[in-house]
Amino acid sequence: MLEWPIIVDESIRDRLVDRVTSRRARVQLVCGPSGIGKSTLTASVAARLEATGHTILPIVGMPELRDVPLGAMAPLLAHTDAPVTESAADRLQRLFALVASAGAKQVLVVDDGPLLDDITASTIFQLVRVYGVSCVMTARTEHPLTGPLHRLHDEGFVETTELDGLRVPVARRLVQIALEDAVEPQSLRSIVERAGGNPLFLRELVLAVARSGTVTRGRVGLIVDATTLPERLRDTIAQRFRGLAAEERTVAELIAVAEPFPPRLLTESGLVEQLDRAGLIARAADGELFLAHPLFAETLIELMTDQQRDDRRIDAARRLLLSDRADHRFQALCLLAETTAPPPPAELAWAASYAHTVDDHALALRLTARSLDRAAALGEPPLFEALLVRADALAVSGLPEDADAAFVEAERAAQTDDDRANAATRHGFHLAVQRQRPRDAVAMGAAAISSMAESPARAYLAANLAKWRLMAGEPPEADPDPTGQPDAISAEPADPVTTFNADLYRMIAAAVAGDIVTARAAITAGRPHAEAARSVIRHGVELLDFADFFVVALQNGVDDAIELARRKRGEFFEESVGMWNYGIALFTLHSGATAEALEFATAAEEQLTWRDFLGARGAATALRATAAAQLGDRGRAVDILATIDADARAYVVTELQVAEAEAWLHIRSGDEAAAVAVLSAAVDHGIDSRYFAFAALSASVAVQLGRADAVLDRLRRIGALADGALVAALVAHAEASAVGEATPLLDAADQLSRVGLRAAAAAAARQAARAAGQTGDHALARRASLRASALGSGLSGWAPRDPDPAESALSDREWAIASAAAGRERSKEIAARLGLSARTVDNHLANIYRKLGASGRDDLRRELEAMGGLTGQTTSRSDDSSRP
C-alpha cells in the first residue's frame, strides 16, 4: 500500500505556534479551500503546543451537527467528569470553571469553525472573549464566519492566515516520495497542475495512479498516466455542482470545456456572478474565467453526456471565433477537434504548430494526429506542416527514434525551398542537440543546402548549418555572417525569421569567442524579432538571455552572471531551467564552490535530458564529472565520463569540460604532467574553433597548478582576441605566475577575486606567498598567506597546495575566528556561533596573534585591513530559493 508523506510548511506552523504562545491574537484563523492542508497544519500546531505544556481542547464542526445544540462540543464536555444526567448548561459551567483555573495553557483547536452550531459558536466566543482562551481555528474559503465568530473578528480578536496551494517543489517532492522514484518532468507537470496545489487532490490522483498500475519507466524517470479521475474524488467535486440551476450549470459547463473563457463572449453575465458568489469560478489576472480548480472542469466534462459535451464545445468554439486573438482561435480549433464537426486539416495543423510553439508538445502531437487522420478521411495528402510539427514534437518529447523517422517523412513531403530549409533546420537541431551528434547535423544540412538555389530560405539554412559547424568544432568563416547579407545586425530584411536567425549565429559565435561588442549588438538587434520568429525559432528569447548571461560573466565577472541566471531560471517545469542550471553550475565551479556546482550540474543534466535547446547536456555531464573529480570522488567521476559518447564529445564545450575532468583525475593521482597535456590539447582545439572564453577557463587549471609556462602562449593569444575582465584576469595570472614574483601574483589574485574566480585567486595568493618566502620577504609572505587564507575560506573544492606554505597561513577555522575577533565579537559570542568553547577560541586567537605578529584585537583588525584580508570572504548561497 502506497504511503502518503505528510509535509507541513514549518515556517507557517512555527509562526502560528509563536502567535499562540505570545498571545498576539486570541484566535488564529487558518483559511483555504477544501483539501489544502488546514487540518494537517493545525494538528501539527497542536502537537507543538502540547509538547510545551499546553492542554488542547479539540472541537470539530460538521454540517450534520449544525442543528444539534453543543453537538460539536460533546466529546469535550465528556471530559469534564460530569454525571450523565447533568444538564448541558451545568456541563458548560463545569467547562468554564475548568478553563478559568487552567488559564493561558488551554488552547481551543477548532476544525471548520463556520460549521458549528450557534450555541457552540457562542460558547467559543465566551471562552475567548471573557476567559482569554487561545484558539486555532480552520475555515474553508467558501464558508465565511458568521454570528458570534464574526463578532470576534469585528472586535479584533482574530488574525487570519490564508493558505496558498502547494508550491511546485513541495508537490514534486510529495509525488516522488510517494512513488519512491524520480518522475519524468512532463508527467510530473501534468499531475501537479491537475491537482492545482491542493494536497488532498494530489494525494487522490497519485493513489489512483499507483492502484491502476499506469506507471512505466521512461528515459528520465517514471512516466505517470494520471488521465483517469478517481471516482471518490469525482464524487466529492460533483457535490459542489449538484445544487445549481440548469442555466447556471450550462454556463459552468461552457467555461469548463473552454477555460480560460473571455467574459465578454458570455452574454449570461448574471449567471456568471452567481457562480462567482458560490465559489465555483475564478478570474485570471486578465479577467478571463476559470472554474475554481482544474479538477472542477475535468469533473464537469466527465459528468456530461456525449451530446452535451459536443454541444458545449461547438457553442464555446463559435463564441471564441468571434474574437480576433490568435489564442482564442487556437482554443476554438482545439475544441472543434474533439467534436463531430472537426475543422479542416490545415486548421488543425496550424493549431498543432501553435501548441508546439507554447511548449504543449503532447497537445501538438494529438492535433497533428487529428490533422493527418482528417486528411486521410478526405482523401487528401498529409500536410507538410503537420508532419514537421509531429517530428519536432517527438524530438523534444524524448522519442528520438520516432523523431528520426518522422523527420525523414516530413523532408519527403517538402515541396518548396522554404519547406526544405525548415525541415532540414529542425532535423539538424534534433541531431545536434537532442541526439548530441553535431557532425551528423552538419552532413545532413550540407546535403540539403547543396540542392537549393540562392534565396532567403537557403540563407536561413546556411545560418543554422554554421551553428552546427560551430558546435562540431569546425572553425567559422573569416566573415561570421553566413547569409551573404550586407550586415545582419544593421540591415532590416523583410523576413524576421531570416534576420533573427543570422543574429543568433553572430551572437553565439561572438559570445563563445569573447567578442563582447559584437555579441551585445547581435543580442540588441535580435530582441525585436524574437517574438515574430517564435513559431519557427521557439526558444530564441531564452537563447538571447543566455548569451547576455555569458557576456555579463566575461565583462563583469561570474557573480553578476550567477545572480542574473538565478533571476531568469524560473520554475522547475520551464523548458529553459536546465540551461540556466548548467550556466550556474559552470561559473559556480570556477568560483570555488565545487559541492554546489555538483548539485547544479546534476540538476542540469537531468533537466537537459528532458529539454535541451542549447546542446549543453554533454557539457553538463562532463561538468558533473569535473566537480566529482575535484572533490576526490574518483570512481564517480570516471563512471560519469564513461556515459559521454564520442558524438557528444564532438561539441567543443563538452570536449573542453571533459579535458578538465580528466585533468583533475590526473591531479588527484599526482600526475600533473598528464593533466597539463590533456588540458593543452583541448585548449588548442578550443582556440582553433574560436571558443576563446571556454578555452581560457580550461587553461587556468594549469596556471593554478603552477604550470603557466605550458599554457602562457595560448592564453596570450586568447587575451589578444577576446574581451572582458574575466579573460584579462586569467591572462594576468598566467603572466604573473610565469614570472614568479610575489607582488604581480598578489595583484593577479585581487583581479581574479574581483571577477569571482576565487579558486584561481586563492591559488595566485598561495603562489605569491611562496615566491615572497623564497626571496626572504617575510612581511610580504605573511600578507600573501593571509590573503590566500581569506580567499580560500569557504571554498568547497580542492586546489593544489604549495609544498612549503608560509607559516603565517591561517586555517579556515582560524580565519573565521580572526575575522570575527577583528569585528569586535567577544570570545563567548564567537564560541556560541561556531560551536566551540570560549577557551578553544582563546587558544586559536593566541595562535593567530603569533602567526600575524598582532598584539591584540585592534592590532589584528589593522593587520587584516592593511592586508586586504577583510575583503576576500565568500558567502554561502544556502537559501532554498537558490537551489536547483
Summary of the structure (lengths in Angstrom):
residues: 884
radius of gyration: 33.2
end to end distance: 31.2
largest distance: 101.7
contacts: 3123
relative contact order: 0.04
helix: 66%
strand: 5%
